[in-house]
């Protein structure tokens, strides 16, 4: 007989009535009512009333006497006594029985789950030949659409399970989740097992359930599960059967289960969901607002659905009007409600089941300012021991209130859940406690980042590392990279709440570290905040230093040459006014570099020569760098021979003073100097010599862990080898560079490398490959949309082969 049933388990935690349980145990013990009455002292009439449901439960002493007479022990006895207590306390009706019906209809506006549905179809196919059936656990954030996917899959897979469909809501988020005994009772009823034949114990019920499935192909949906113990007895462990389990926890203890992790939708699919609910015409009229709406909902299907419902029931609203409401983080969760659908309610159910300590960790994690975090910051935010914090974070991950990050040991919040955590912080802790947590995290980030940055000063030798919290300079760099988003955010918060000294100290400390990561981090913001804090402190000395750093960030990192010149000129004016020779020297040297970029080489040379004359610093702390700028400018004014002398003297001094600087500084500085030496050599026409210098620079950059500058040297080396007539070596260098230039931030370098590769390929008469590279270079230039990219594109089109 085909089974096509959807089972309603009734109220949370509902078990079979006490009388029915009594009947099963009596029959299992092979006792008549008279036998049990004699053994327990409970009258036959009372037993009859209980078993027929006329009485809800026996009194406590009578129940204990019945348990003794039936020989019940352990969990079975406790279940029996508990059922009696429930009957006395509430007199609840029994759960609704099974009712016939087809699999549930598919969710009509399910979007963005094609890959997941394909995975479930594969599982259904595998179930045909798997002896114990297949179990798939659908796991994800509250509101990510687990039940919607499961029900749509059940609808789509109906033909694969001709013997029926069973579904139970296990109420896993309720205070009293449905017990396995209650779930099995109703599942067995759905399989047409008479109530009198349903065993009393969970083990016997589970065995009967699986025997009833033998030889059948049935799909079972266990929706909203609480944990493994609840689910394990309910699995359809029979060939041909598929069990889908939806749960906010991973249920990692389920043997042989498969896990399907649901993530928020991508923005395009989330916008499509808005269109499906509120109307495609409205989304077409405001596509950018629809995308922003999806993003403000964190692309979470429940939140997007609520936003779509609000629009659907308010046809006079524009999407941008709703977007304006949701932009305010303080009211966003409150705005994401429609009828009885509320995003906050979905989060509250998971939050309610956390241990008290995990709740504290959850709300305190909201004070961490960046998008991800590790145990270190969580420890600072909570004041707990690291081992305890890790255990509580694991509980939050299991509850899907926190996600595992892309790096082991790192974790993230979904945007809306972070807002919920902030709400809990405000609701459960007084403002002073909350601010103390924020301040502790900000102080930790600012001070630790500053300490890590100082290890990259040229004169930070072994003693400096030994005195720091980091075991090595490499470890400090790893921390700065891993926590970049956090210390950047902490700097903004620090400036906003008056921690000016710490903000200035951080900006100053990161100067030398920034050299090796010029394009990876927003140095303009770092140094601009430093300047603003120096002005708040009325510290002219700090202001001059940080204006020089800001100028470098403007012209070197952002390509804003005029903005860089203005900052350096302001630094020079302050340093001159205060008599600060050191900052005057730096300002003049920086101005030389930026004036060279502005195609004013003679002015650049005048400024750099003044800087060299003023230089009041030792070799590693600046003198060597300023002399290298002089060599660069000499090349630009057509004096490469003099530039060669300058760079070779700098390399000689670098060796002479090698013990005064750390290995990191020596290696990075020598790499830069060899790169400048290579340029000077090629300006004299010594292409092989220049190529060798670029290769040395490339090797030093790579050894120091700086692939992008190394790849830039590879491009310069490739050009030099091309000019020397060694096309094969040139191509090898350029292909090596292209392997590095794969990120968004290196698109310009990629376009330049492709353009140089086109020249090498054209020179070797490899037309087809050259055409493909030229096409890609033109696409990148068009994507960049800058003046420099337009000039490069014009050159590519104008070269031989450019019109093909």
Secondary structure as the mmCIF struct_conf table of DSSP 4:
data_model
#
loop_
_struct_conf.conf_type_id
_struct_conf.id
_struct_conf.beg_label_comp_id
_struct_conf.beg_label_asym_id
_struct_conf.beg_label_seq_id
_struct_conf.end_label_comp_id
_struct_conf.end_label_asym_id
_struct_conf.end_label_seq_id
STRN STRN1 UNK A 5 UNK A 6
BEND BEND1 UNK A 11 UNK A 11
TURN_TY1_P TURN_TY1_P1 UNK A 12 UNK A 13
HELX_RH_AL_P HELX_RH_AL_P1 UNK A 18 UNK A 28
TURN_TY1_P TURN_TY1_P2 UNK A 29 UNK A 30
HELX_RH_AL_P HELX_RH_AL_P2 UNK A 33 UNK A 40
HELX_RH_AL_P HELX_RH_AL_P3 UNK A 44 UNK A 51
TURN_TY1_P TURN_TY1_P3 UNK A 52 UNK A 53
BEND BEND2 UNK A 54 UNK A 56
HELX_RH_AL_P HELX_RH_AL_P4 UNK A 60 UNK A 70
TURN_TY1_P TURN_TY1_P4 UNK A 71 UNK A 71
HELX_RH_AL_P HELX_RH_AL_P5 UNK A 74 UNK A 90
HELX_LH_PP_P HELX_LH_PP_P1 UNK A 92 UNK A 96
STRN STRN2 UNK A 99 UNK A 100
HELX_LH_PP_P HELX_LH_PP_P2 UNK A 102 UNK A 102
BEND BEND3 UNK A 103 UNK A 103
HELX_LH_PP_P HELX_LH_PP_P3 UNK A 104 UNK A 107
TURN_TY1_P TURN_TY1_P5 UNK A 108 UNK A 109
BEND BEND4 UNK A 112 UNK A 112
HELX_RH_AL_P HELX_RH_AL_P6 UNK A 114 UNK A 127
TURN_TY1_P TURN_TY1_P6 UNK A 128 UNK A 129
TURN_TY1_P TURN_TY1_P7 UNK A 131 UNK A 132
STRN STRN3 UNK A 134 UNK A 140
BEND BEND5 UNK A 141 UNK A 141
TURN_TY1_P TURN_TY1_P8 UNK A 142 UNK A 143
BEND BEND6 UNK A 144 UNK A 144
HELX_RH_AL_P HELX_RH_AL_P7 UNK A 146 UNK A 156
TURN_TY1_P TURN_TY1_P9 UNK A 157 UNK A 157
HELX_RH_3T_P HELX_RH_3T_P1 UNK A 158 UNK A 160
TURN_TY1_P TURN_TY1_P10 UNK A 162 UNK A 163
STRN STRN4 UNK A 165 UNK A 169
TURN_TY1_P TURN_TY1_P11 UNK A 172 UNK A 173
BEND BEND7 UNK A 174 UNK A 176
HELX_LH_PP_P HELX_LH_PP_P4 UNK A 177 UNK A 179
HELX_RH_AL_P HELX_RH_AL_P8 UNK A 180 UNK A 190
TURN_TY1_P TURN_TY1_P12 UNK A 191 UNK A 192
HELX_RH_3T_P HELX_RH_3T_P2 UNK A 195 UNK A 197
BEND BEND8 UNK A 198 UNK A 198
BEND BEND9 UNK A 200 UNK A 201
HELX_RH_AL_P HELX_RH_AL_P9 UNK A 202 UNK A 213
TURN_TY1_P TURN_TY1_P13 UNK A 214 UNK A 215
STRN STRN5 UNK A 219 UNK A 225
HELX_RH_AL_P HELX_RH_AL_P10 UNK A 228 UNK A 232
TURN_TY1_P TURN_TY1_P14 UNK A 233 UNK A 234
BEND BEND10 UNK A 238 UNK A 238
TURN_TY1_P TURN_TY1_P15 UNK A 239 UNK A 240
STRN STRN6 UNK A 242 UNK A 247
BEND BEND11 UNK A 248 UNK A 249
TURN_TY1_P TURN_TY1_P16 UNK A 252 UNK A 253
BEND BEND12 UNK A 254 UNK A 254
TURN_TY1_P TURN_TY1_P17 UNK A 255 UNK A 256
STRN STRN7 UNK A 258 UNK A 262
HELX_LH_PP_P HELX_LH_PP_P5 UNK A 264 UNK A 266
HELX_RH_AL_P HELX_RH_AL_P11 UNK A 267 UNK A 278
HELX_RH_AL_P HELX_RH_AL_P12 UNK A 280 UNK A 285
TURN_TY1_P TURN_TY1_P18 UNK A 286 UNK A 286
HELX_RH_AL_P HELX_RH_AL_P13 UNK A 287 UNK A 296
TURN_TY1_P TURN_TY1_P19 UNK A 297 UNK A 299
HELX_RH_AL_P HELX_RH_AL_P14 UNK A 301 UNK A 312
TURN_TY1_P TURN_TY1_P20 UNK A 313 UNK A 313
TURN_TY1_P TURN_TY1_P21 UNK A 315 UNK A 316
HELX_RH_AL_P HELX_RH_AL_P15 UNK A 319 UNK A 326
TURN_TY1_P TURN_TY1_P22 UNK A 327 UNK A 327
TURN_TY1_P TURN_TY1_P23 UNK A 329 UNK A 331
HELX_RH_AL_P HELX_RH_AL_P16 UNK A 332 UNK A 335
BEND BEND13 UNK A 336 UNK A 336
STRN STRN8 UNK A 337 UNK A 338
TURN_TY1_P TURN_TY1_P24 UNK A 339 UNK A 340
STRN STRN9 UNK A 341 UNK A 342
HELX_RH_AL_P HELX_RH_AL_P17 UNK A 343 UNK A 352
TURN_TY1_P TURN_TY1_P25 UNK A 353 UNK A 353
BEND BEND14 UNK A 354 UNK A 354
HELX_RH_AL_P HELX_RH_AL_P18 UNK A 356 UNK A 365
TURN_TY1_P TURN_TY1_P26 UNK A 366 UNK A 367
BEND BEND15 UNK A 370 UNK A 371
STRN STRN10 UNK A 372 UNK A 373
HELX_RH_AL_P HELX_RH_AL_P19 UNK A 375 UNK A 382
HELX_RH_AL_P HELX_RH_AL_P20 UNK A 386 UNK A 398
TURN_TY1_P TURN_TY1_P27 UNK A 399 UNK A 400
BEND BEND16 UNK A 401 UNK A 402
STRN STRN11 UNK A 403 UNK A 404
BEND BEND17 UNK A 406 UNK A 407
TURN_TY1_P TURN_TY1_P28 UNK A 408 UNK A 409
STRN STRN12 UNK A 411 UNK A 412
HELX_RH_AL_P HELX_RH_AL_P21 UNK A 415 UNK A 428
BEND BEND18 UNK A 429 UNK A 429
HELX_RH_AL_P HELX_RH_AL_P22 UNK A 431 UNK A 454
TURN_TY1_P TURN_TY1_P29 UNK A 455 UNK A 456
BEND BEND19 UNK A 457 UNK A 457
TURN_TY1_P TURN_TY1_P30 UNK A 458 UNK A 459
HELX_RH_AL_P HELX_RH_AL_P23 UNK A 462 UNK A 467
BEND BEND20 UNK A 468 UNK A 472
HELX_RH_AL_P HELX_RH_AL_P24 UNK A 473 UNK A 482
TURN_TY1_P TURN_TY1_P31 UNK A 483 UNK A 483
HELX_RH_AL_P HELX_RH_AL_P25 UNK A 484 UNK A 496
TURN_TY1_P TURN_TY1_P32 UNK A 497 UNK A 498
HELX_RH_AL_P HELX_RH_AL_P26 UNK A 500 UNK A 509
TURN_TY1_P TURN_TY1_P33 UNK A 510 UNK A 510
HELX_RH_AL_P HELX_RH_AL_P27 UNK A 511 UNK A 515
TURN_TY1_P TURN_TY1_P34 UNK A 516 UNK A 520
BEND BEND21 UNK A 521 UNK A 521
HELX_RH_AL_P HELX_RH_AL_P28 UNK A 523 UNK A 537
TURN_TY1_P TURN_TY1_P35 UNK A 538 UNK A 538
HELX_RH_AL_P HELX_RH_AL_P29 UNK A 540 UNK A 552
HELX_RH_PI_P HELX_RH_PI_P1 UNK A 553 UNK A 557
BEND BEND22 UNK A 558 UNK A 558
HELX_RH_AL_P HELX_RH_AL_P30 UNK A 561 UNK A 578
TURN_TY1_P TURN_TY1_P36 UNK A 579 UNK A 579
HELX_RH_AL_P HELX_RH_AL_P31 UNK A 581 UNK A 597
TURN_TY1_P TURN_TY1_P37 UNK A 598 UNK A 599
HELX_RH_AL_P HELX_RH_AL_P32 UNK A 601 UNK A 614
BEND BEND23 UNK A 617 UNK A 617
HELX_RH_PI_P HELX_RH_PI_P2 UNK A 619 UNK A 623
HELX_RH_AL_P HELX_RH_AL_P33 UNK A 624 UNK A 636
TURN_TY1_P TURN_TY1_P38 UNK A 637 UNK A 638
HELX_RH_AL_P HELX_RH_AL_P34 UNK A 640 UNK A 656
TURN_TY1_P TURN_TY1_P39 UNK A 657 UNK A 657
HELX_RH_3T_P HELX_RH_3T_P3 UNK A 658 UNK A 660
BEND BEND24 UNK A 661 UNK A 661
HELX_RH_AL_P HELX_RH_AL_P35 UNK A 663 UNK A 683
TURN_TY1_P TURN_TY1_P40 UNK A 684 UNK A 685
HELX_RH_AL_P HELX_RH_AL_P36 UNK A 687 UNK A 703
TURN_TY1_P TURN_TY1_P41 UNK A 704 UNK A 705
HELX_RH_AL_P HELX_RH_AL_P37 UNK A 707 UNK A 723
TURN_TY1_P TURN_TY1_P42 UNK A 724 UNK A 725
HELX_RH_AL_P HELX_RH_AL_P38 UNK A 727 UNK A 740
BEND BEND25 UNK A 743 UNK A 743
HELX_RH_3T_P HELX_RH_3T_P4 UNK A 744 UNK A 746
HELX_RH_AL_P HELX_RH_AL_P39 UNK A 747 UNK A 763
TURN_TY1_P TURN_TY1_P43 UNK A 764 UNK A 765
HELX_RH_AL_P HELX_RH_AL_P40 UNK A 767 UNK A 784
HELX_RH_AL_P HELX_RH_AL_P41 UNK A 787 UNK A 798
BEND BEND26 UNK A 799 UNK A 799
TURN_TY1_P TURN_TY1_P44 UNK A 800 UNK A 803
#
